[in-house]
Amino acid sequence: MGIDGYVLAGLLPAIAGDLEVSAAAAGQLVSVFALTSALAAPVLGTVTSRWERRTTIALSLAVFVLGNLVVGLAPNYATALGGRVMAALGGALLNAAVTGYVIALAPPQHRGKALSFVLGGWMTATALGVPVGLALGQTSWRFPMILVAVVGTIALAGIMLKLPRLHLPAGTLAERLRPLGRPRLLAGLLVTTGILCSSYTCFTYATLIFAPTFRLDWMIIVIMFGYGVASMLGNAVTGRLTDRFTPLRVLTVVLIGLLLNSVLGMVTFLALPIAVTAVTGLVWFFAAGVGNGGAAVPQQARLAALAPNSAAIVMALNGSAISLGSALGSGLGGVSLAAGTSPYGLLGIAAVILTVTLALHLLVARASRQDDVVVSAVEA
């Protein structure tokens, strides 16, 4: 899933040329996957809630693999979109099932480290798998989709052989959506959406942003590899900081850093010569990788703390918030480019989104502190 989530962003020009659509339309292959995942995750999670977890994980991975095969063999844009929807249905259920599995096994005091470990698998795949996929994609953009299917099949065999069986309490859709009735938790989930929206507004079209300064295909491959490594670093650091400090403090620092990075990145791209932005652009992109990779663990730990008795349900909803943010970001970036915005202008759009996200995060933090004061007064 790590490869699938990132590799298409590095191949948009090739996809657009082969399927005879614009680069913005090709970017919607990322958007439709994310939007389908956002809508399907809570529903599929509920329908399969009574199923044994290993079976659920294996079935969802099989659907994900099949969807990628359809994309890899698609004769036209419409078929490719259909394959992305199929892959998204499997991926949505897979993500929710794996997250719930991990939360059920990890004690609360080590939940940040456990989530960091799982997310580290995603980001390792991003760092290692995406460059391989992009290298294969120089011959044909379809090869990375076949690679995802092959790796997914190997993972499926490993899951069936090694993953222990696990039964979790079943739930209804109303129970899964009940946390959305709590304004503070809903706002917290919107913070997730904002982080991913700002990220995918730029990342989906990174090849267009770097096109003037890095014209060779192998350079883009190296840059994507660096982004994956930066994401791994951010994930590893904040996973440990979250257990040492509060998730609130760690997430606040990350959000402020992402906002400043977007603003400075846009200014340097627009104001400095191309020779200089060849360096400063990489600083922006890798710093964004550290921040985006580092935001996931403290945000998940924060949401789990807001609803400790519904952690598995909240994590499933957070998966939907992630997918929704990815879809909105990819779609917003594509619409902005189609409307005439320069690729560099996408950084400014990301900065606006991050400003709103940071304000919402601080409002949630303030409401949480007020609730804590009230509870302490009542107990006293």
N, C-alpha and C positions, 0 to 999 in steps of 0.2 A: 504493500500500500504506500510505503514511503516513495518508492520509485514512481508508481503510478501518479501520485499526487503532485510530483514536481517535474517529471521529465518532459511532459508536453509543453510546458512553458518555454523550454529551450529549443523547441522544434516548430514554433508557430509559422515561420516563413515557409518551411518545407511542407507542412500540412496544408497551409492556404494554397500553395501552388498546385499540389497534387489533387486536392478536392475542389479546386477552382472557386475558392471563396476568399474574402478579405482576411487579413491577419486578425482584425477585431472579431470576425465571425469564428475563425479558428479558435480564438480564446474562449469562446462560449462552450467549447468542449470541456473546458475546466469548470465553467460556471454551471452547466447543466448537471455535471457529476455532483458538485457541492450542494446545489439546491435540492436535488433528488434525495441526497443523503440527509439533509436537514429535515425534510418533510417525512421521510420514511422511517428514520431511526426510532422515534417513540412508538410508532404504530407496530412496526415489525418486532420491536423489543417486547411489546405487550403480547402480541399474538404467539410469540415463541417462549413466553416467560415460564411456562410449565415444562418446557423441554429440558432435557439434560444438557449441560453447558458444552461439553465436548462435541456433542452432536450438532448443536447450534453453530458453534465455531466452524466445524468442518463443512457443514452445508453452506453457510454464508461465504466461506472462502471458495468453494466450488463454483458458486454463482458469480463471484467476483472474477475468477479465472475465465469462465466462459464469456463474460462480458468483454474482457480484454481481447480475447480471441476474435470476437465479432468486430471490434474496433480495428484490430490489426489486419483483418481481411476485408474491411468495408470497401465496396466499390464506389461509394458516393458519400456525401456529407450527411444525408439523412440517416443512412445505415450506421455511420460512425456515431451520430447522436444517440441512436437507439442502443448501441453497444455501451455507450457511456452511462445511460440510464440503468441498464442491466447490471453493469459493474458497480454502480452506485448503490443499488439495492442490496447487493451482497456485502459491499464495503460498509454500509451503514449498520447493518446487523452485526457484522464482524467486529467493528469498533466498539459497539455497545456491549457485546458479549464478552470481549476480552477485558474491557475496563471493569465490568461488574465482577468478573472472575478474580481479577487482581485485588479489588477492594474487599471482596469476601475473604480472601486469604491473608491479607496484610493487617497486622495490628495497627490501631489508629496512630500510635506514636511513631510508626515507621512508614506511614502511608505516603509521605512525600518522597522518600527514597524509593519505594516500590513503584510509584507512578513515574518517577524519573528513570527507573530502569526500563520500564516498558516503552516510554517515549524515546529513550536512548536507542532502542531497537529501530524505531521509526527513523530517527535522525542518522543512525549509522547507515541504514539503507539509503538514505538521501545522499550522504557523503560519498558512499562507495558505489551504489547502484546507479544513481543519476549520471555520473560521468561515463560509466560503461554504456548506459542507455543512449546518451547523447553521441558517444562515439559510434555505436551501431547505427544511430539515426542519421549519420552523415551519408550512409548508403541508401537507407530508406527509413522514413519516420515510423514505418510499421514494425520494424524489428524490435524496438523497445517494448511494444505491446506484447509481442511474442515472448520476449524475455520475461516480462511480468507474469505471463501465463505459466511459463516453465518454472520459474522460481516459486510461484504460488502452488503449483502441483507438488513440488518437492516439500514445501512447508505443510501441505495437506497430508502427505504421507507421514511426516514427522508427528503431526498432531494426532493422527489416528493411532500411531504406535506408542507415543510417549506421554501424551497429556492425560492426567488423571481425570476420572469422571467427577462431576460436581453438580449437585442439585441445589437450586436457590428457591426461596419462596416466590410463588407466582404472584402476579399483580394485574390489576385492570388498567385500562387506558386512563380512566379517571384518576386512579391513584398515581399514575406516572405524571399526569399533568397537574396534579394538585399543588405541587410546589410553585407553579406559575401564578397561583393565586396570592402568593406572598410578595408584595411589591419589592421588598429589599432583595429577595432572591432573584426575582425576574430582572431587576436592574443589574445584579451581579452577572447573570447570564448574558445580558446585553453588552457588558464589558468584554466578555469573550468574543462576541460578534464584532465589536468595534476593533479589537486587536487584529483579528483575522481579516477583516475588511480592509484595514489600512495596509496590511502585509500583502494581500493578493492584488490590491490595486496596482502595486508596483511590480511584484515578483512575476506575475503572469506575463508581463510585457518587458521583462528584464532584457531580453535580446534586443528589443527596439531601443531601450534606454542606452545600452552599451554599443549599439551598432556604429555610431560615428567614431568611437575611440578604439574599439576592438573588432576589427573586420574579419579576422580569421576564425573559422569554426572551432579550431582547437583551443583558442583563447576563451571562448564562451564555455567550453567544457571545463577548463581549469577554474574559471570563475565560479561555476556552479558547484564544483567540488569544494572550493573554498567556502562557499555559503553553507554547504552541508556540514563541514567541519566546524564552522563558527556556531551553527545551531547546536551541534553536539556539545560544544564547550559551554554555551549558555545554559543548556539543559542540565549538564553535570554540576555546574556551579550553583545554580539556584535550587536544585534538588537538595543539596546539602544545607544551603543557607535557610531554606524554608523550615527545616527541622531545627535549626539553631536559633533563628530569629522568628518573627511572626510572618506568615504569608502576606499580610497586609503591607508591612514595611518593604518586603522584597518586591512585591508587585508595583508599589508606588514608585520605587527607584527605577524599575525597568520601564514603566510607562513614560516617566519623565525623560529617560534616556532615549527612548524611541522617538518621542516628539522632537527633542532637540536635534537628533540625528536627521530626521526628515527635513526640518527647516534648513539646517546647515547644508545638507546634501543638495537641496533645490537651489540654494543661493550659489553654491560652488559650480553646479552644472550650468547655470544661466549666466554667471558673471565672469568665470575664469576661462582662460584659453583651453582648447581641447587637450593640449599637451599636459596641462596641469590636472584636468579632470580625469585623465587616465589613471592618476593615482588617487585623487580625492574621491572619485566615484567608487573605487574599490573599497576605500575606507568606509564610505556610507553603506555599501551593500553588505560588507562583512559585519559591520556593527549592527545593521538591521537583522542579520542572521543570529547574532548573539542575543539580541533583545527578543526577537520572535521565538527563538528556541527556549529562552530563559523565562518567558512569561507563562508558559503552559503549566508548570508544576505549582508555583505559588497560587495561580488562579484556581486550579483544580482543588488544591488543599483549602483555599479560602471558601470555595463553594461547599465543600464537604463540611466545613466547620459551621456554615450558615444553616445547614440542615443535617445534623449528625445522624438522625434517625431515618433519613431517606437518601443516604449517600449514593447508593447504586442508581436510584432513579434520577438524582440530580446529575450524576456523571453522564447518564444517557442523554439527558436534556442538554448538557454541556457539549456533547458530541454533535447534537443538532445545531447548537449555537455556533460551533466551529465551522460546520459545513455551510450554514447560512452566511456567516461572515466571508467565507471563501467565495461563495457564489456571488454575493453582493460586490465584493472587491473586484473579482474578475469581470463581472458585468459592468460595473461602474467605470472601470478602466477602459473597457472596450467602447462603451458609449462615449466616453470623454474623447478618446482618440478619433472616433468616427465624427465627432462634432468639431474637430479641428484642434483639440488640445495637443501640444507637443508631448512626446514621451517624458521629457523632464518635468512638465507640469503635473504629472501624476504624483510626484513627490509632494507637491503642495496640497493636492487633494488628500493624500495620506496624512499630512500634518493636520488638516482640518478635522479629519475623522479622529485622530489621536487626541486632539484637544477636547472634543466632545466626550471621548471615552475616558480620559483622565478626570474630567469634571464629574462624570457619572460614578466613577470609581471612588472619588473622594466623598461624594454624597452617600454612597453605600457605607463607607467607612464611618462617616459621622453618625449615620443612623444606627450602626452597630454599637458604637460607643455609648450613645444615648440609651439603647436598650440594656446594655451591660450595667449602666448606672442605676436604671430603674430596678433591675433584678437584684442588684446588691442592696438597694434601699429596702426592698420588700423582705429580703432574707434577714437583714439587720433588725 
